[in-house]
Structure formats: structure tokens, C-alpha cells
Amino acid sequence: MTDNLFRDAEGGDPYACLALAYYYQTGKELDPDIGRAVRWYERAASLGCARAHWELYRMISEGVVDGTHDEMVRHLVTAAEFGSVLAQAELGGAYAHGDILPKDTAQAFAWYRKAAEQGHSLSKFVVGYMYSYGIGVERSPSDAEVWFSSAGITGSADMFLKIGMYCEYGLDGVRSNDVEAARWYKYGVDMGYDKCILCWNAVLSELDGGEREPLEERLERLAATPSQVEADEMDSALGRADALLESGDMEGAYAAYRHAADLGSPPAMFYVAMMHHQGMGVRRDDIKAISLLSRAADAGSEDAQFYLARTYESSSFPTDESQIVKLYADAASNGFLAAYYYLSKYEDHPERYVRRTHMRR
């Protein structure tokens, strides 16, 4: 799979460089080698790849590789200027908090707004909040409501929980406001999210004159919700499956992956599909493997999305080009960076395409 990648990367294809960097970083397709990963990310960045600048920023900021403060900031700013939504939101936060850059609320607002305009839901909330209180921009309750409403339409249940807790407890610099907390929890309540239901009932009690539950007690109650208990069980099953696979117990690994998959784990669904494909711990069945791979892709597994697209490209399974493009774009959006290279065979500007079609989070 990598022969063409090396050829195209050496020829100056930025997305081939990005793919090689990703493979060396993750150990997928190539033996892991952080040094080579960095070199290929740097090559992709020099060729104008925004995602490569973002990855280099992350690797330096998280201490994965050495780098100066100026290098780190340069990669972040360049990624944001090249259109990376994640970088724009991060840069807005850097200016807002004054940690890696001097505090500048006007710059913070400008970068958060760029991310919000591309569909980044949490940035929509931040822009609305800044309009609401006149932070870095002239106060405008009407503009604030426009952005809050947009965030409410595109956000996830976990995001609504996070914002609600920010507003209720005054976290991360957000002013405490129980009415606003109730608004954001209610978005999650309408989605049936048990954690938001718990918090919504609690904040309604506060609005009726009850005392605010201490944050530590709230976190303990959230940890005991059915969704969290199930998530913990899923993670435990996935960890057990990984350990059994490493030890060579294929049948035990298959059973554990199957359990985690039944609980909704996209990575476990992917492993179950691949074990059927390879006949590991279970009888080989490629038809069933494709069916399971499709299920894993629908559940959000970037590995499944990528390998299903590759399978459709190289086999007789009936599909059409639009389905392949969607799968590659899904995989790229979810972090399988090699998918940008394969998507570039169909779309001239794969990063722009993914931002345009997938940035609604």
C-alpha cells in the first residue's frame, strides 16, 4: 500500500507526505518511528498542508517531540491561517487565556469567529458568549442569541453538558448563570442524554431556591449514570480484548471485542470485522466482515471508514464513487490522516472538502 505513497511523497505531494507521517506516528502500515513522522509532517507543512502544521503544533505542545515555543506558535498560527478549524479554535483560546500568547480578547474573538463560521459548534457558543458580555467585541445580545441558537442546533449532547456545567459552576472563566445552565442542559435533555437530565433537574431545583450541589458530588453522580457505567464497561472490555489479542488468545480476544462492540464501541466493531476477514479467533467470512465493517463505519470508526473505502475501490463489491468519497472524508474528519491522500484523487482540495462537509461539531 505504501509504494505509491513514497513515490508521490518524494515527488512533492503534500498529502502523501501527510499519510506517511501518520503511518509512522501510529504504526499503521509502517513500523512506528516518531523521528520519521516529524520529518514527513514538516515536509507536508512546507508544501502548504494545514493539518501537518496542526499535528506539529500538537506534538510540540504535548511534549511528544522537542520544539521551541516560537516553533510551536508558528505551527499553530500557520495552521489557523491556512484554514484549520481546530487550529482557529485553539488560537482563539490561546489569545483568550493568555497562556502561550499575550492575552488579546479582540484577537480571541476574531479567531473563534473564524472557527464558528466554519461550523465549529463550541466556538459558536464562545462567540455568542463574547457578544453577550462584550468581550473583545461590542456587546450585542441579538448577535449572541444568533450564535447560541446555531450552537444549539449543531452541538452534541456532551458539548451541551460541558457548557451547562461551565455556566452552572462558573468554570473555565465562564460566569455562573443558572438560567443559562438550564438552557444548555435542556438541549441535551431533548436528546435523551441522562447526564444532562440529571444536571437539568439539579439546576431547576437551584432556580427554585435550593442549594447548589457541590461540584465534587455532582461529578460522583454523573459517574454513576447508566451511560457512564456502560461506557466504563465498554472501555474495560476493549482493554481486556487488546490484552488478550496481545497474549495470543484469539478466541478470548474475539469474545471480548464482540462484547465491547455490542456495547457500542466503534473500534471494537472494527476489530471484530477484521478478525472475521482474517479468520482470527473465528471462522473466516469476508461477506460478514464487509457487513461488520460497514456497521463500524456507520458507528464512527475511522479505521473502518478508511478500509471500507479501500475495499470498495479495489474489489467487486458494488458501490459508487460518491460512497467512496464520503468514506474517505469521514475517515479524514475523524483523524485517519492518510485518508486525505486517497481523497485527493477525487477532490482537488481535500482539506477544504472535509471542512466544508464535516465541520459541524
Secondary structure, DSSP 8 states (H G I E B T S, - for coil): --HHHHHHHHTT-HHHHHHHHHHHHH-SSS---HHHHHHHHHHHHHTT-HHHHHHHHHHHHTTSS---HHHHHHHHHHHHHTT-HHHHHHHHHHHHHTSSS---HHHHHHHHHHHHHTT-HHHHHHHHHHHHHTSSS---HHHHHHHHHHHHHH--HHHHHHHHHHHHHT-TT----HHHHHHHHHHHHHTT-HHHHHHHHHHHHHHTT-----HHHHHHHHHTSHHHHHHHHHHHHHHHHHHHHHHT-HHHHHHHHHHHHHTT-HHHHHHHHHHHHHTSSS---HHHHHHHHHHHHHHT-HHHHHHHHHHHHHSSS---HHHHHHHHHHHHHTT-TTHHHHHTTT-SSHHHHHHHHH---
